[in-house]
Amino acid sequence: MSTLSQHVILKKNEDRRIIAGHQWIFSNELQRIVGSPKSGDVVEILRSDGRSLGIGLYNPASLIAVRFISPAIEEINESFFNKKIRSAFDLRKKLFPASETFRVVNGESDFLPGLIIDKYNDYLSIQTFSAGMDLRLEMICNVLENIFHPKGIVERNESSLRTLEGIPLRKNLLHGSVAPIVIELNGVKFTVDILDGQKSGFFLDQRENRTAIKPFVKDAAVLDCFSNDGGFGLYASKFDAKSVDSVDISEEAISKGKENAALNELSNIQFHTADVFKFLEQSLTTDKRWDVVILDPPSFTKSKKTVATAIKGYKEINTNGLRLIAPNGILVSASCSHHIDRDTFLNIIQESSVKAGRRIKLLHFAGASPDHPTLPSMPETHYLKFTLFSVE
């Protein structure tokens, strides 16, 4: 029986995913709601037979009605967040003992559903994707100030995921002050604007994958598509590529890429402001070929409804990318949509290779950097797929 006045009762057999370790309870899995919980309130989660599974954060406006937060009946206060965030921070210090830049909290995978915290040297960037975390933002900031003593904390709450939770979009300075800073990851420097830059300031999830290209790019002609602010192209240049062509549709991203190239004193890299789809098509009409083609696009789908369109897009860029690779070259291809699982993504590239008339061998498959851990029981956390193929 429930020990809290506000609780939810699951339908029969709808407890299996939660028991297995999944963190979400959907609205259609609820049999009954007891009490009058408001958006963001803590509710106890009961099986259909009345046995307790723990507590979660409730949101009547979302398809994800409850986000599981603890198997224990406990108060979600500063002490709770202090314990959880310190535990996550201790893990990151083991992963990156010489770095001051990493993801501190990765939402559900750190058992803090809907909360993302990124650390860039002495600054912190927060995203709250659930009503429950958003309601406790001030509490979380107090804990972060106590643990990290940061120079500044910003919230980057501009994601459309918040709209699905019924919470407004915001971008604010929450503590201290901020200014563009320089971070260094695996020997490459980047200028980061945590208040106005990409996402939470920078894409940290490809951190380790960017160095995986090192054995293949020395003395190679490299094409980096969807290059953003330099990313893979800067590493290829740093790893002694013969030449690098970086392509992105955003003039702002290209401008930042040039700035980062200058910051690292790299001169063997050319930047192109162009639509990647059109750039690949046009390149096929020339004799230009590259030894290494890198495809790291933004998510082509944010819902199951658009998966078919996304697959078509992935097939197009991978087919044309493969056609542009010189004999015995390398394809680097990634997907950051959790709606495209590993098998689907590998099948996309296999079908693309057949269409392109190229034979491929998978050399390397990886996910996100280890400061973006995943839950074996929760496919939604396995969003990033990173591949390296040998191409004949």
SVG drawing of the C-alpha trace seen along z (x, -y; Angstrom):
<svg xmlns="http://www.w3.org/2000/svg" viewBox="-8 -38 59 47">
<polyline fill="none" stroke="black" stroke-width="0.4" points="0.0,0.0 1.1,-3.6 2.8,-5.6 2.2,-8.8 -1.1,-10.5 -0.5,-11.0 0.2,-7.9 -0.3,-6.2 -1.4,-2.6 -0.2,-0.8 -2.3,1.5 -1.6,5.2 1.7,6.2 2.7,2.6 5.3,2.8 7.7,5.0 9.7,2.3 10.1,0.3 11.2,3.4 13.7,4.1 15.2,0.6 13.3,-1.6 12.7,-5.1 9.4,-6.2 5.8,-5.4 3.4,-6.4 -0.1,-7.8 -1.8,-4.7 0.0,-2.5 -1.8,-4.1 -4.9,-2.4 -5.7,-5.1 -4.3,-8.3 -5.0,-8.8 -4.9,-12.3 -4.6,-15.5 -1.0,-15.6 0.1,-18.7 2.7,-18.9 6.1,-18.2 4.8,-16.6 6.4,-13.5 4.1,-10.5 4.5,-7.0 4.3,-4.3 2.3,-1.2 1.9,2.1 -1.6,3.3 -1.5,5.4 -0.6,2.4 3.1,3.1 5.4,0.1 8.0,-0.4 9.3,-3.7 8.6,-7.3 8.5,-9.4 7.9,-12.9 4.4,-13.3 3.2,-15.3 -0.4,-15.1 0.4,-17.2 2.9,-14.7 2.7,-11.3 5.5,-10.4 3.2,-10.6 5.7,-9.6 9.5,-9.7 11.0,-7.2 13.4,-8.9 14.0,-6.6 13.1,-3.1 13.0,-4.5 10.3,-6.7 12.4,-9.8 12.2,-13.6 13.5,-15.1 15.4,-18.0 18.9,-19.6 20.3,-16.6 18.9,-14.2 20.4,-16.2 23.7,-16.7 24.1,-13.0 23.1,-12.2 25.2,-14.9 28.3,-14.2 28.1,-10.6 27.8,-11.5 30.7,-13.9 32.9,-11.4 32.4,-9.0 33.3,-11.7 36.5,-12.5 37.5,-8.9 36.7,-9.0 38.5,-12.3 40.9,-13.0 42.9,-15.6 39.9,-17.4 37.6,-20.1 35.1,-19.7 32.5,-16.9 28.8,-16.0 28.3,-15.8 24.7,-14.5 23.1,-12.6 19.4,-12.6 17.8,-9.2 21.2,-7.4 22.3,-9.1 18.9,-8.4 18.0,-12.1 15.3,-12.0 15.0,-15.1 18.2,-16.8 21.3,-17.5 24.3,-19.3 27.4,-20.0 30.7,-21.4 32.9,-23.7 36.0,-24.5 34.5,-26.8 31.1,-27.2 28.0,-25.0 25.1,-24.6 21.8,-23.1 18.9,-21.7 15.7,-20.5 13.5,-18.4 10.9,-17.4 8.4,-19.5 9.6,-17.9 13.2,-19.0 12.2,-22.4 10.2,-23.0 13.4,-22.3 15.8,-24.3 16.6,-26.8 17.3,-23.9 19.6,-22.3 21.5,-25.5 22.0,-25.8 23.6,-22.4 25.8,-23.1 27.1,-26.3 28.0,-24.3 29.7,-21.5 31.5,-23.4 31.7,-27.0 31.2,-27.9 31.9,-31.3 28.6,-31.1 25.6,-28.8 23.2,-29.1 20.0,-27.3 19.7,-26.2 16.0,-25.3 15.2,-25.9 14.5,-22.3 11.1,-21.4 11.0,-18.4 9.9,-21.0 6.9,-21.8 5.8,-18.2 6.1,-18.5 4.0,-21.7 6.8,-23.9 8.0,-27.1 11.2,-27.6 13.9,-29.7 17.5,-30.7 18.9,-32.5 22.0,-33.3 21.2,-31.7 24.3,-32.5 27.4,-34.6 28.5,-35.8 29.5,-34.1 31.8,-34.9 33.1,-32.8 35.7,-30.4 38.3,-28.0 38.1,-24.3 40.6,-21.7 39.6,-18.1 42.2,-15.5 44.6,-18.2 42.2,-20.4 40.9,-23.7 37.4,-25.1 35.9,-28.4 32.6,-27.8 29.8,-30.2 27.7,-28.4 24.9,-30.9 24.5,-31.3 26.3,-28.3 25.0,-24.9 22.7,-22.9 24.2,-23.2 27.3,-25.0 29.1,-22.2 28.5,-18.6 30.5,-16.6 29.0,-13.2 31.4,-12.7 34.4,-13.5 36.1,-10.0 34.8,-9.3 36.6,-12.3 40.0,-10.7 39.0,-7.3 39.7,-8.7 43.4,-9.3 44.8,-6.1 43.0,-6.8 43.5,-10.5 47.2,-11.0 48.2,-12.2 44.5,-11.7 42.1,-14.0 39.2,-14.3 35.6,-15.5 33.8,-16.5 30.1,-16.9 27.8,-18.7 31.0,-20.0 29.3,-22.4 32.0,-24.4 34.9,-22.3 34.4,-19.0 35.9,-16.0 37.5,-18.2 39.7,-20.0 40.9,-16.6 41.6,-15.3 43.7,-18.5 45.4,-18.1 46.2,-14.4 48.1,-15.5 45.5,-15.1 46.8,-16.2 43.7,-18.4 40.3,-18.8 37.1,-20.1 34.5,-21.0 30.9,-21.6 27.9,-23.0 24.8,-24.9 25.1,-27.4 27.2,-30.5 27.6,-30.9 28.9,-27.4 31.4,-27.9 32.5,-31.1 33.1,-29.4 34.9,-26.6 37.3,-29.0 37.9,-30.7 38.7,-27.3 41.0,-26.4 42.9,-29.6 42.9,-29.0 44.7,-25.6 47.0,-27.1 45.6,-24.7 45.9,-25.8 45.2,-22.6 41.4,-23.0 38.9,-24.7 35.4,-25.6 32.4,-25.6 29.0,-27.1 26.6,-24.7 23.7,-22.3 25.4,-18.9 22.9,-17.0 23.5,-19.4 27.2,-19.5 27.5,-15.7 25.4,-15.7 27.4,-18.4 30.7,-16.7 29.7,-13.6 29.7,-15.6 33.4,-16.4 36.6,-14.3 37.1,-15.2 37.3,-12.3 38.2,-12.0 40.1,-9.3 37.9,-9.8 34.3,-11.0 32.7,-11.9 29.0,-12.2 27.8,-13.4 24.4,-15.0 21.9,-16.4 19.0,-14.2 16.9,-13.5 13.9,-12.4 12.6,-13.4 9.6,-11.1 8.5,-7.7 6.2,-9.5 9.2,-10.7 11.4,-7.6 10.7,-6.7 11.8,-10.2 14.9,-10.0 15.9,-6.7 15.6,-8.1 17.8,-11.0 20.4,-8.8 20.5,-6.5 21.0,-9.5 24.0,-11.0 25.6,-7.6 25.1,-6.4 26.6,-9.6 29.3,-9.8 30.4,-6.2 30.5,-7.2 32.9,-10.0 35.4,-7.8 38.6,-6.9 39.5,-3.2 40.5,-1.7 39.1,-4.7 37.1,-5.2 33.5,-6.1 32.8,-7.6 29.0,-7.7 27.0,-8.6 23.3,-9.0 22.1,-10.8 18.5,-9.7 17.3,-7.1 14.5,-6.3 17.1,-4.8 18.5,-1.8 21.8,-0.1 20.5,2.6 18.5,0.1 21.5,-2.2 23.9,0.6 21.3,1.8 21.0,-1.7 24.7,-1.8 24.7,1.7 21.9,0.9 23.7,-2.4 26.9,-0.5 25.0,1.8 23.4,-1.2 26.8,-2.9 28.4,0.2 31.0,0.3 32.1,3.1 32.4,2.2 33.9,3.7 32.8,2.5 36.0,1.6 34.6,-0.2 31.2,-0.8 30.7,-3.0 28.1,-5.1 28.5,-8.3 31.4,-9.4 31.3,-7.6 30.2,-10.7 27.0,-10.1 26.2,-6.7 23.4,-4.5 20.9,-2.2 20.8,1.4 17.1,1.4 16.3,-1.9 16.8,-2.0 16.0,-5.7 19.4,-6.4 21.3,-4.5 20.8,-7.4 24.3,-7.8 25.7,-5.4 29.2,-6.0 30.7,-3.8 34.0,-3.4 34.0,-1.4 36.7,-0.4 35.5,-1.0 36.7,0.9"/>
</svg>
